[in-house]
Amino acid sequence: MKRRVLLIFVLFGFLSGSTMPLTNVADAQTKVVHIPSSCILPKATNTIHGVLPGTQINYTIAMPSNWNGTLLLYSYMYISPTDPLPNPAPVASDVPTTNALLQQGYALAGSSYGTGWAVQEAFQDQIALLDLFKTKCGPTVHTIAWGQSLGGMITAGLVQLYPTRFAGALPMCGVLAGSIGTWNQALDEAFAFNVLLAGNKLPIVHIPIMNAQNTIKQATSILTSAQNTAQGKARTALIAALTDIPGWFDSASREPNIQDFATQEHNQFLWESQADFQFAFGARVEVEFRAGGNPSWNTGVDYSTQLAHSVDQNEVAALYKQAGLDLNQDLDALAKAPRIKADPAAMNYLSKYFTFNGNLSIPVLTMHTTGDGLAVDQDEQTYASIVNSKEKSALLRQVFVHRADHCSFTPAEMLTGLQTLMNRVQTGTWGNTDPLLMDQKANALGSALNPHLPGFFNFTLTTFLRPFTSL
């Protein structure tokens, strides 16, 4: 079943006094050292639920009896603002990963910092939880930030803002282009859709709260109708290309052949209709409410140039030719359409929460699936380029999994990524991150943690189309 970010919320009531036995679990640390803590119970996991002092924010701490001294601070995926706060607070993405980490001796923690684009709250509450852990359980040998999707961005933001509190970070499927770049990219998608398919009839910024769901329904209906014609499919491909939405949707399927443009376009339609429009037309309302206005703009954007830099440009050209459409005519329509300006105060807010500066001082390992249409793999390119500009590339290692869907890593792949990061933290060197070796390490964790064959592979990144570094 596809994992939809706006709909899914993993139930975290699984934590109990013990963890299920695993076989073939590789050591995550070079030495097994049990660290004393006032939170340790003999022969059992001590799971502590509570509320952060002075707040109504839930937290969870899970302390194994064989604690190795490392605390993993988890930041979770985007949750719709119409959903309740997570309770109990999540400490990992799934049950098997949690149980394996506890068996390996890791302490786990997380807070229910908020729903929606809760970056500001996350920074405050996650650090407050670290303070509480120290008071309640004692000091750590290492503290690692890790998280997925929006939680991946929060993870990378935490170690930029509070580098002395962490020994390393593992942002997975992260929104690593930062908030401004991400929401500008979403604006490009909505803008092109509105001009080419919706007749400029839909609001794409300053959407009234009461109209958000209706706007999503209208946009999805128009997009679905466009699938009935070759012209509509060609324009859908162009809209997708301007944000580099991949032509691969289902993690259970093979990636389409590079020349299979029809399947690629259909998969892009699925991404837009089942995921991306929820953000472009729905989540934007909440972001604008937080920011106090529209933080996005496309003034000065040349969409012809943007298409020329897209990995999907050949698909677009082929489908336009097949449909008998003039691509230049549609690009001219985009060029002539009135541009959208950002509200300065809103832009400042979104830049603050959050823009990356690349000035790493601790090791960061990022992971991304290459068929991700929600946080595209090009996010990794813009993050790497910012890090490289500060000459900090030695502290960054990026690994990729050949699979569709957003954050569709197996437990074994996540554990292998963490093992790689811990090796760097403990030894000062990254070691061998060859995909074949990482696949072998993931396989060694056993079939229960490998619902798919491990998919680490060598991957060449392309350019994020709407980079932003700072105001």
Secondary structure, 3 states (H helix, E strand, C coil): CCCCCCCCCCCCCCCCCCCCCCCCCCCCCCCCCCCCCCCCECCECEEEEEECCCCCCEEEEEECCCCCCEEEEEECCCCCCCCCCCCCCCCCCCHHHHHHHHHCCCEEEEECCCCCCCHHHHHHHHHHHHHHHHHHHCCCCEEEEEEECHHHHHHHHHHHHCHHHCCEEEEECCCCCHHHHHHHHHHHHHHHHHHHCCCCCCCCCCCCHHHHHHHHHHHHHHHHHHCCCHHHHHHHHHHHHCCCCCCCCCCCCCCCCCCCHHHHHHHHHHHHHHHHHHHHHHHHHHHHHHHCCCCCCCCCCCHHHHHHCCCCHHHHHHHHHHHCCCHHHHHHHHHHCCCCCCCHHHHHHHHHCCCCCCCCCCCEEEEEEEECCCCCCHHHHHHHHHHHHCCCHHHEEEEEEEEECCCCCCHHHHHHHHHHHHHHHHHCCCCCCCHHHHHHHHHCCCHHHCCCCCCEECCCCCCCCCCCCCC
